[in-house]
Amino acid sequence: MAFPRKRASGTYELSWKWKGKSYIKGLGTMDLTQAEQIKQDAVD
């Protein structure tokens, strides 16, 4: 399961685990609503 996480800089990143390995991808937004939308687009 992927979830948005806020960095110290204020931007959000998407964090998930797959096959026991952690992955992180910067989303380039400071808006939680927009981060959630990007997450939904990526997961669907």
N, C-alpha and C positions, 0 to 999 in steps of 0.2 A: 504494500500500500504506500502510495506517495503522499507526502504532506508538505505544505509550504512552511518555511522556517525563516524568521527574520534575522538578518545578519547585523553585526554591530554597526555597520555603516547605514543601516536603515532599509536597505534593499532586501527583497525576498529571494529565496532560492528554493528549489524543489529537491526534496531528499527522499530516497527510496532504497529498498534493498531488493536484490534479485540474485537468486542462487547463492545466498550467504554473503554477498558482497555489497557494500554500501556505495551509492552513487549520489552525486550532488550536481545540480545544474542551476546556474544563476538565471533568474527570470527578468532582471533588468527593470523592475518596477518597485515603487515604494508604497503601492496601494494594495492592501490585502484583498479587496474585492477583485481587482484585476489579476492578482496572483492566483486566486481560486479559479477564475475563469480560464487562465492558461493551463492550470492543472486539469480541469475538466476536459479541455480540448486535447490535451496530451494523453489522458487515460482512455478516453472514448474512442 
